[in-house]
Amino acid sequence: MDWQSHRRDAHKLGRTQEFLKQIVYGGNDGIVTTFAIVAGFAGAAAEGVAQIGGLAVLVFGLANLFADGVSMGLGEFLSARSQADLYRARRSSELREIAHDPEQERMELFEILRQRGLPPGEADTTTQILARHPEFMADLMMTYEFGMSDPDEDRPAINGLFTFGSFLIFGSVPLVPYFLFDATDRTFALSVLATFLALMSLGLLRWNATGERLARCVGETVLVGTICALVAFAVGWIVGG
């Protein structure tokens, strides 16, 4: 059994928990970005969405959905790769510093252990032991001195795919009413409702994965999406009015 499988099984990490960051990030951005198109058109229409037409909403919405979805997925991939490259470069530099100035690095590690709550005697003993293992010492310094985690467990391509998939799935929800009905004020109202339900679903997904308070998970997700939607509608109304 590999480490990833062991981590999921031993600590009961499901796919939702393992990729929660990508799912929430991609899903929230997808909902808000796509609804911004719908709300912008609605705000710009002098007599409602019907003047612009559902086809225009769908064309711009779908184009934006796929373009931004690909951009988000590739951005997540490149970000993870860049973070991994930075980690390895910084770790190599840390290993060189341990080799060239071991006493200074031991002092830094001692202070880190003290700040983490170890008594001076135990911190000194632990530092002396770790000083005999430069690789392990470097790993600890990377975590506690620079706040950087080991990227070897990350899979940038998979992270990017989850971000892209979440963006498309959740981001398509505000457009569903325009696939089913003619573009009217009622269709826009249904899109608002669909967007609200999508944000609630994303909040519930976050709650299910984290176990945090339900009101907080759902409330924060809906609040952020609502603010962005109102801004998009207001901009459309100002420009089109």
N, C-alpha and C positions, 0 to 999 in steps of 0.2 A: 504494500500500500504506500503510495507517494505521500509527501508532506501535505499537499493540498487536500487530498482525500481524507487524510487523518484529521486535519484541522476542521474540515466540515463535519466529519462523523463524531469526533471526540467532543467538539464544542457545539455540535448541532447547528452549524452554519448552513443555511440554505442558500440557493442562488440569489434570492432577494436580498438577504443580509450581506452576502459577499459582494454584490454589485449595487448596493443601495445608493451609493454616491452617484454612480452613473445613471441609475434609473430615475432618481429624483431630479438630478441636474438636467438630464435630457428631457424628461417628461414635463417638468415645470416650464422649461424654456420653449418646448414645442407647443404647449397649450397657449402660453402667453404670446409667443411670436405669431402663431396662426390666427388667434383671436384678434390680435392687433390689426391684421389685415381686414378682417370682417368689421371690427369696430371702427377702423379708420374710414372704410367705405361708407358705413352707416352714418358716421358723423359728417362726412363730406356731402352726403346726399341732401339736397335742399328739401325734398319732399319724401324722404325715406329711401330705403335700399332699392325699392322697385325701379327707380329711375336709372340706376346703374346696371342692374341685371345680375342674375345669379351666375351667368357664365363668366363675367368679369371677376366676380368674387372667387369662383372656383379656380380660374386660370391663375390669378395672382396668388391665391392661397396655396394651391398645389405647387406652383413654381417656388414659392418661398419655403414651403414645407420641405421639399426635397433638397433644394439648394442649401438651406440652413442645416438640415439634417446631416447631409454629407459633410458640411463644414464643421459641425459639432463633433461628429464621429472622428474625423481626421484630426481635429484640434485636440481631442482627448488622447488620441494615439500619439501625436507629436509631443504633447505636453508630458505624457508618461515617459516617452523615450528621452526627452530632454532632462527630465528629473533623474532618470537612471544614469545618464551620462554625467550629470553634475555630481551625483552621489559617488560614483566610482572615482571621478577626478579628485574630489575632496577627500575621499578615503585614502587614496594613494598618497596624497599630500600629508595626511595625518600619519600614515605609516612611516614616511620619511622623517617627519618631525620626531616621532618616537625613537627612531634609530639614531638621529643626530643629536637630539637633546632629551634623553630619557628622563633626566631629573625634573626638568620643567614640566614634562607631560605627566609624570607621576604626581607632581604637586597639583596640577590641574584636575587630575582624576580624584585625588584625595579631597579637594574642595567640592567637587561635584557630589561625591558620596556623602560628604558632611551635609551638604544642602539637601540631599535626598533623605536625610534623617538618621544616618548611621552615626553612632558615637565615635569620637576621635580614635579610640583604640581599635575598634572594628574596621573603621574606614582605612586606617593605616595598614592593618593586616591584609585587608582585601586588596588594597593598592599594591602591596608587595607581591601578592600572588598573581594579580592580573598583569603586573609588569613583566612577568616571565612568559606571557602569552600575548605578543604584540597584536596579532590578528583580532583576538577577542577584545583586547583593550581598545583597539581602533573602532570596533563595532559599538562599544559602549560610549566612546567619545562622540561618535557620529549621532547617536541617539540623544544623549543628554547635553552635549555641548552645542551641537548644531541643529538639533531637532529634526534630523533627517532619518527616515526609516529605510531599511534594506529593500531595494526595489526588485530583488530577485523573485519575490513571490508574486509580483504584479505581472499581468499579461496585457501589454498595451493594445494589441490588436483586438482581444476579447473585450477590453474596457471600451474601446472605440465602437465596437459592434453593439454593445449594450446601450451606449449613449445614443447611437444612431437609431436603433430599434425603438427605444423608449420615446425618442423625439417624434418619430413617425406615428407610433401607435396613439400616444396621447395628443399629439399635435393635429391629428386628423379629425378629432372629435368635434371641434367648432365648425367644421365644414360639412358634417353629415347632414344637417337640415337642408343645405343648399343642393345636395344630391337628390333629396327626396321631394322638395317642394319648390315652387316658383319663389323668386326673391321678393318678399314683401316684408312689411314691418313685423308681421307674425313670425316669419322665418328667422328674422334677426332675433326676436325674443326667444325662439327655440334654441338658437345658437348660444345665446347668453345662458340659458338653462343648461344646455349640454356642456358648456365650458365650466359652469359652476359644479356640475356633477363630476366632470373629469378632475377638477382640482380637489374635490372631496375624496374621490377615489385614490388619487395620488397621496393625499394626506393619510387616508386609511392604510394604504400600503406601507407608508413610512411608520405609522403607529404599530402595525402588525410586525414589522421587522425589528423595531427598536424597543417596543414595550414602554415607550414614554407615555405621558399623559395624552389621552385621546384629544382633549380640547386643544392642547398645545399643537400637536402634530397637524390636525386638520385646520385649526384656526390660522396658524402661520402660513400654511400652504395657500389657503383660500385668500387670505389678506394680501399676500404678495401678488398673486394673480389678479385680484380685483384692482389693486392700485395701478398695475401696468395696463390693464384693460381700460380703466378710466382715462389714463393719460393718452392712450391711443385714440379713444373716441373724441377727447377734447381737442387733440391736434387736428384730427380730421374735420371736426366741426369748425375750428378756427380757420383752417386753410380753405375749406370748401364753402364756408358761410360767407 
